[in-house]
Amino acid sequence: MVKILGTRHWLQALLALALLTGVLPGSPFTQDPVHAQSPRQVWYPLENGLEFGSLPLPSFRSEEDQRAIIITSWQMGSQHDPQGLSGRTLFLAEVLRRAHRAPTAEGEIRVGNQRTWWVEQVPPADVEAHLNKIVDRLEFKLTEASLVGRVRGDLLAAQKQQLKTLVPGLQDRVLDRLLPQNSGPRGQYQLGPLSLEDLEKLRQETFTPANLHIAIVGPHDPAPTLEIARRKLARIPAGKPVAKVTPRPALYGDIGVKKNLPQVPGAIVRSWRVPSPGTKESLALGLFIPRVLRILQTGPSSIDWDPTVNPELLTITVPIAAESKDPRTALLEAQARLDAAIRYGLQPSVELSDMQTARESFGGLLGIARVHDETSMHDPMSAAEALMVQRIDNVDERQLVNLFGRDIRPQLEKLKSEYISDERSVTGIVIPSAPVPAD
């Protein structure tokens, strides 16, 4: 049966088609020569430099459970925090989130080395209201000093709680050697000197269209969001682009072995700097990571790689059991598992299942696979993340799809020689103390 669309729905359909094809006559959106031929073009660079994208997707969920994903990417990260002001970027991001958000919006803030993301989930009916709140983040001054005090207290309390656990603290020490922060040690916020006036000055200088990408993905009507982009976002002064910060050289090697408190598990944490999405070198990660996981999945180990805000860091964590009678034996066993997983991940003989796993897990982020429509209709998060990563890192999926799985041996050999090697790693170890004998 053919369903006849009403006038309003025809207009929405035409706007959606214009959105997907990049044709919207008389709009303030600039032409995008890089992606102009893509049939899934959803990005609209505004005249003031802000990148605005909208990808409407139907949803299989019940109406009350549907959520659209709104990601705001800000080209500021922890590397931009100066000496003595560790946590400044996160502080401002959290203040802005709380000061301007729709009541139904839920989400998180991800702070990386060079960029920060607001990842917010909003019911489709409230997408316009929340997008207007994002406009408010750009236009309205911060005036509530009490909010700044509450956010400072919450961040410091969360930091204090985190320092009580082993692995986050150990990971911070490892990453401080691999990618040193200009502001000082990770996880030790220095928020005391920051005032409301300081945060407002930072907002005016950096939280500007020239430094932002905004994408809406999932069930929503694109017509009103495009209108908000045209009438409001496009008219905000561009501001100046924030320059990337060149990190200080890494200090490779081990950071020593320490003993933990009795009955508390230990861990081995090893990390490397790896190629970013969009590069040919990054394709080998699509084979290496799933294969390492295959070896480590028999225990509570983990491999962490976040292409959204920290694409240049890859970390493997292997726990060391606290209940072992001989901590040295437990340490040697954990080291053997870690080394075996790395060797297996780098060997050139690759099975078809490895390639399939890569495509299904993070293929969209690497540009080696498109996010499956049916998956996105249940949960649009992966599609939203892939859309933003591919835009920011200039990922050409048409080229990378054809390169993935070809010339596997030289790709893995280059990954091993230039990235995943002992000489270019940082390792931290905390072993559990010997158990106290029972009476």
N, C-alpha and C positions, 0 to 999 in steps of 0.2 A: 504494500500500500504506500502510495506517495503522499507525504504530508505537505500541505500547502502552508508556506510561511506567511505570517502577517508582515505588514510594512516595516514595523520596528525590527523584527527578526531578520528581514532581508537586509536592512541597513547594518545590523550587527554582523551579519555574515559577510557583507561586502567590506566592512572595516577590518574584520579578521583576515579576509583574503589580502587586503592591502597591507596589513601588518606582516603576513607571512611572505609576501612577495617583495616588500620594500617599496611599494608605490603608494604614496598618500599625497595627492596633489595639493599644493598650497600650504603645506605643513612647514613648521620651523625645523624639521629634521633634515640633517645634511645627508648627502649621498654617501654611501659606504662602498668604495670600489673594491675593497678586499673581499667582501662577502656578498657582493651584488648578485652573483650568479647562483648563490645557494638557494635551493628550493625551501629551506627552513629558515630563511632570513627573518630574524625577530628583533634585531638590534637597530636602534635609531640614535645615532650620535646627534645630540642637540647642538645648536649653534654656539652655546656657551661652553661646550666641551663635555658636558655630562652625557654618559652613555646610558640610554634607557632601553630596556627590553621587556617584551611581554609575549609569553607563549601560553595561550589558552589551551587547556586540555580537559576533556570530559573526565568524569570520575565515576568509578564503579561503587563508591561508598554510599551509604545512606546520606540523605541531605544534611542531617545534623552532624555527621562525622566528617564532612568534606572540609578540606583546608587547602588554601592557596599558599604557596611559599613565596615570600618576599625577601630577597637578599639585597642588602646594601653593602657594597664593597668600597672601603675607604683606603686610599693608598697611603696609609700610615701604619706603622707597626712598632714593635718594641725596640727595634734598632734606632728609631727616631727619638727615643727617650734619652735625654742628656744625662751626664754623670750626676748622680745624687737624686735623680727623679725617676727611679725604677717604678714602672706601673702607671706612668702618666697617661699613656694612650688608652689603656684599659679603663682607667678612672674616668676620663672624659667620655669614652664610649658608653659606659654604664650609666653615667649621669644623663646623657642624651637619650638613652633608651627609656629610662624611667620618666624623664621630663615630658617626653612626647611619644605616647603610644596609645593605640586604641584599646579600650578595656578588654576586648576579646582576644587581643594578640598575645601569643605565647612564643618564646624563642630563646635564643642564646647568643652570646657574643664570643667570637673566635678571634683571638689576637695572635698574629704571626709576626715574623721578623720585619716584613716590609708592608703588610696590609692587614686590615681588620675587617671582619664580616659581622653584620647583624643578620642572623638567619631567623626569620619570624614567620610563624604559621597563623593564618588569619582565615576565619570563615569567609566564603565567597561574598556574602552580602556586605561584609565590612571591609573589603579590599580598598574601596575608595576612601573611606574614613581613615584607614591606616596610612595610605599613601599621602593624604593631606597632613598627617602627623609627621611623616618624613620630611615633607615640605617645611613644616614648622621647625624641625631640627636645623634646617638650613637658614631660616629667616629670623627666628626669634631668639633674642638674647637669653642667656641663663640668668635667672634672677632669684632663685630659691636657694639661699645659703643653707637652710636646714637639710635640703635634699643632698647637697654636697657632703654634709657631715654624716648623714646616714649611709651614703654609699661608701665613704671612707671607712667607717666603722665595720660595715659588712665585708669589705674586701680584706681588711686587716684580720678580721675574725676567721675568714675562710683560709687565709694564708697561715694563720697560727694552727688551724686544724690540719692543714696539709703537711706542715712540718713534722707532725707526729707520725706520719706514715713513711715507710722506707722508700719505696720505689720512686714516687715523684721527686723527692729530694735527691736521690741518687741520679735520676735522669737529668735534673737541673745541673748537677755538678759535671756530668758528662758533656752536656750541650754547651756549658760555659767554656769548655776547652775547645770544642769543635766549632762553635760559632759565638765568640765572645760578644756580650752586650756592651754597648757604650755606657749604659747607665749603671752597670755593676752587676752583682750576682743575680741570677734568675730567682724568681719566687720570693724575693725579699723586697717588698714594696716600700718605697720611700715617699709617702703621700703627705707627710706633715706639712712641708713648705707650700703645698699647692692650695691656692685660695680660689674662691668663685671667680675673681677677676682674672686669675691666671688661666683657668679653664676656658673662660669666655674669649680671652685673647687667642688662645690656641684654636678654638673653634672657628673664629673669624678668619684666621690665617690659613687654616688647612682643610676644614670641613666645608669645601666649596665644590661647585660643579666640575671644575677641572680635575678633581681628585676622586670622583665618584662614579660607580656603576650601580644601577638599580635594575633589578630584574624581577618580574612577577611571573610565576609559573604555576599552572594548575587550573582548577575550575574557577573561572572569573570571566566577566564581560570585558573585553579589551577596549571597547569604545570609550567609556568614561576615564580609564587610566590614560589613554592617549590624549584625551582632552585636558586632563590635569597636567600631563607633561607639556603640552602645547601652551596652555595658559599660564601655568605657574612655574614649573621647573625651568623651562627655557628662558624665562625672563630674569632669573637670579644671576647676578654678576658672576663671571667665571672664576675669578680668583687666580692665584698662581699655582702651577703644578708643584707638588712636593717632590724634591729630588730623592732618588734612591740613595740609601746609605751603603757605602762600601764597607763590608765587615772586616774586622781585623783578622790577621792570619790565624789559622787554627794551630793549636798545640796538640799534635797527635801523640798517641801512646796511652799507657795505662795511668790511672790516677791513684793506684795503690789498693791494697786490700785492708778492709776494716772489719771488725767484729760487731755484730749487732747485739741487742739486748737479749737475754735468755728467752727462749720460746717464741721469738719473733723471726719469721723467715728472712733469709738473705736473698741475694739476686746478683746475676751478672747482667750488666747493661752495656751494649756495644752499639755505637752509632757511627754513621758515615754521612758525608754530603754527597747528594746524588743529583743527576740532571733533572731539570724541570720539565713538566709536560709541554708538548709542542716541539721538542727536539727529537731528532732521530735516536740520540743516545738513550732517551727515556724509554724507548720501546722495550729494551731488555728487562726493565723493571716488571713489565707485564708477565714475564716468564719467571723471573727470579723470586718475586714475592709470593705467588701462590705455591711455588715448590718448597720454599722455606716453611710456609704454613703447614704444608702436608707433613713435614717431619716433626714440627713442634706441636701439632694439634693433639698429640697423645697426652700432653700435660698442660698446666696453666701458664704456658708461655705466650708471648705476644710479639707481633711485629707492627710497628707504628709508622705510618707514612700518611701525611695529611696534605694532599695536593691542593686543598682549598686555600690555606693560609701559610703553610710551611712546606712547600713542595721540595725544598732542597735538603730536607733532613729525613733520614730513615734510621729507625732504632729497633733493636731486638732485645727483648727482656726475657731471661730464663731464670725462674725462681730456684732457690736452693732451700730444700726442706729443713725446717727447724728441728724436727723430731729425729733426725739422723743421729746415731750414736757417735759418728766420726765426721765432724764438719769438713775435714780435709777431703775425705772420700766423696762427700756430697758435692763439694766444689769441683773436684775432678770430673765427676759424672756430668755435672751441668756444663762444664767447659767442653766435654766431649760431644754432648748433644748439640751445643751451639755450633761448634766447628763442623760437625757432620751435616747440619742443616745448611750452612753456608756453602760447603763443597757441593752438596746435592743441587742447590739452587743455581750454581754456576756451571754445572756440567752441560755440555752442548747437546746431548741427546734429549730431545723434548718430545713428550707424548701429546697426542691430540687433545687429551683431557686438560693438559696444562694451558693450552691456548684457549680452550673453551671456558675454563675457569676465569682466565684473565678477562675475557670479553664480558662475562656475566657479572664479575665483581666490580672492577673499576675501569672497564674498557672505555666508557664515556669520558672519564677524566683524562685518560691518556690519549684519546682521540682514535682508538683502534676499534671502536664499536659505538653505535648509537644506542641510546637508552631505549629499551623496548617499550613500545607504546602501551601495551597491556600492563606492564609493571608500573609505568608512570600514572596510569589511570587509577591504580590502587594507592600509590604514594608518590607524589611528584617531587619528593626531595632529591632523589638521585638525578632526575632530569634538570632540576634547578641548579644543583651544584655543577653538573657537567656543562651546562650552558654558560655559567659564569666563568669557570676555569678555562674553557675553550676560548672565550672572548678575551680574558685578561692575558693569557699566555699565548695568544695568537695561534691556537692549534688549528692546523689545516687537516681535518679528518679525512678529506679525500685523498691526500697524499699518504698519511700515516697508516690508514687502513690497508693500503696496498703494500706498504713496507713491513708491516708486522708479520712475523712468522717467516720472513725471508732472510737469508744470510744469518741464520741464528748463531752459528759458531763465532764469526767475527764480532757480532753484537755483544755476546756474552763475554768474549775475551776482552773487549774494550771496557765493558762494565767492570770486569775484575781488575784490569791493569790500572784504570784511571779513577775508579771510585771504590768498589768493594774489595779493598785489600787491607792487609794488616797494617801496612805503612800509612794508610790514610784513615785509620779508625781511631776512635777513643773508647776505652773500656773502663768501666767502673765495677768494682766487686765489693759486696758486703756479705760476709759469711755469717751464718747463725752461730751463736755461742754453743758450746757443748752442753747437752742437757744435764740438769742437776740430778745426781743419782737419788733414787727413792730411798727413804729410810727403811 
